[in-house]
């Protein structure tokens, strides 16, 4: 297997991992207010995440930034919670221009935080100087991007099927999925080791 496929595959598995479902939760929270007709906006948001994630890894590879793992593990569910709560509060309200800016900022922030959380592992699997890690970093980022697009397509298909079969309105679907995400994330936050110090 070529080096490209190795690092691309690591990127895919980084997102499509049942034990690290924070990516999927965030992508659900991110995409639930949208429909297939909004595919350009969704693609931009997914790319914002990849950009933030890659930027964080790039900065960590060159030892520009580092953050304690327990803080990152606390910030990741906070960002998911904020996105889901934003959906609940603003579902059905029309402030799309401001909404897109806010969600874009949160998405980049989530990518940065998550990238910092993955940076120690990434640096440990790729030996050599920082400059030797640049190509694998971009191959990894491409794997993340493709995996996220796959998750988003599945999310949009599920939304379409459920809204069509069960006559859910877009607002009700957004509220239901966002409330589910809040219900999953709150226990994760409460069990975080940051509270047990």
Secondary structure, 3 states (H helix, E strand, C coil): CCHHHHHHHHHHHHHCCCCCCHHHHHHHHHHCCCCHHHHHHHHHHHHHHHHHHHHHHHHHHCCCCCCCHHHHHHHHHHHHHHHHHHHHHHCCCCCHHHHHHHHHHHHHHHHHHHHHHHHHHHHHHCCCCHHHHHHHHHHHHHHHHHHHHHHHHHHHHHHHHHHHHCCCCHHHHHHHHHHHHHHHHHHHHHCCHHHHC
